[in-house]
Amino acid sequence: MKLKDKVCIVTGAASGIGNAIAHRYASEGGKVAIADLNVDAAEKAAADIRETFGTEAMAVAMDVTSQEQVDAGVAKVVEAWAAVDVLVSNAGIQIVNPVEEFAFSDWKKMLAIHLDGAFLTSKACLPHMYAQGSGSIIFMGSVHSKEASPLKSAYVTAKHGLLGLSRVIAKEGGKKGVRTNVICPGFVRTPLVDKQIPEQARELGIPEAEVISRVMLGQTVDGEFTTVEDIAEVALFFAAFETNALTGQSLVASHGWFME
Ligand code: NAD
């Protein structure tokens, strides 16, 4: 059991990648808080985890762009379980449009969810991690933390920004036992990606099948999607890694779409 009794907060865990991470952490004995805007789905995910693994799991209503909600959510977890060992800042959305048509309000919304969300959840968890002298923070980046694609200005900007924030926290937290790393997935078939397929087909004027085969998977070594389970495995690796040897790093899992 790599995370026995470790308290893990995963944002955006009511769906997709975050949900798979929460399940994987519970399978290793972690106590998991499913922090999400979608409270009903978060409750369902927590109930499923309790039933499947017999571990403790709770839903936490949280809009990661609200300092008040983030602080209240983290306080609720600490009140129940008296620690925060792992934070996965994963909540995210996608909005695609060329820059000249990108609404400023959409730009601000994207930066708020991805960057303010990572900042606010880290800011709320760090005092607890520093007090206990240990902790692991994981940001959900993307291949778009390292690579650009048309139509994704806000997403690419925000995902690049996460690398910077992660490195600063790694330097500030090192002597206090806190590590921080970024996971950079390629395309993973979740609701976030399913929504993009028709949108990109429309914007690029190509069939949906071509969006998948050429735009999303054309640069991979095998034409395969990365899976939520693949990313959950990387998230477990970072969460359970015990020393500062691995901090301020980012790991790309993308079927070879992006190599470094
Ligand atoms: P998803 O749509 O399946 O899940 C996202 C979750 O985040 C949902 O449960 C949603 O309710 C929640 N959420 C959205 N806004 C929120 C907010 N303001 N506060 C709290 N929760 C909020 O998406 P996913 O594909 O699982 O994406 C998860 C993360 O992985 C995102 O950060 C995304 O950018 C990143 N990512 C996804 C892919 C991919 O191909 N799916 C690739 C690289 C990175």
Boltz pocket constraint, residues with backbone or C-beta under 6 A from the ligand:
constraints:
  - pocket:
      binder: B
      contacts: [[A, 11], [A, 12], [A, 13], [A, 14], [A, 15], [A, 16], [A, 17], [A, 18], [A, 35], [A, 36], [A, 37], [A, 38], [A, 62], [A, 63], [A, 64], [A, 65], [A, 89], [A, 90], [A, 91], [A, 92], [A, 93], [A, 113], [A, 140], [A, 141], [A, 142], [A, 143], [A, 184], [A, 185], [A, 186], [A, 187], [A, 188], [A, 189], [A, 190], [A, 191], [A, 192], [A, 193]]
      max_distance: 6.0
